[in-house]
């Protein structure tokens, strides 16, 4: 069962795009770690998951009854 599903997420604050064609699923029981260099869109991706930021293109689905929370830096 997919708790969170992202399909072809694209977000740009100029050129080049910060996120381009990002797709993944998080299923029940999975543990996920997000790593990357500074400025690569990790926090922005989490903001999309929590609904704070809307992507330019693509779809973000959060399963019914699933709560997404985020601790700011």
N, C-alpha and C positions, 0 to 999 in steps of 0.2 A: 504494500500500500504506500503510495507516494504522499508524503507529508507536505513537501514543497517541490514545485516543478518550475523551472525556468526554461524558456524556449526562445532562442535567437534574440537575446537581449542586446540592444545597442544603445549607447549613451555617449554623447559628445558634448564637450564644453568648448569646442573649437576643433582644430585639426591637428593631429590625427584623433580618431575616436578613442575615448577612454576605455569603453567596453564595446566589443564588436562581435556579435554572433555567439554570445555566451549561452550555453545550454547545459543543464544538469538537473538531476533529481535527487532528493534526499528521502530515503525510505525509512520506515519505522525500524528502530534498533540500530541504525547507522550512526557512527560518530564521524564528524567532519572537522577538518582543520583547514583553515584558509591562510596560506602563506604567500609572500611575494615582496618585491622591493617597494620602497617608498614611491608613491605616486602612480601605482599600477591599477588602482581602482578597488582595492579590498574594502575600504570603508564605504565607498559608494555602492558596491554590490550589497553590502549589509543594509544600507539605507533603502535600497530597492526592495530587499526582502521584507523589511519592516514597514514598507509603505510610505516612508518619508520622502522618497524621490521616485518620480515616474520615469521609466525609460523612454527614449525617443522612439524605439521600435521593439517589438517582441512582446512576450507574455509571461507574467509571473502569477502562478497559482499557488495559493496556500490552502491546504485541506481544511474541511469543515471542522471546527473545534480546535484547530491548531493556533496557538498564540506565539507570535514572534516578538522577542524582546532583544534589546541591544544595549550594551554598556558603552557610553561614549568614551573617547580617549581622554 
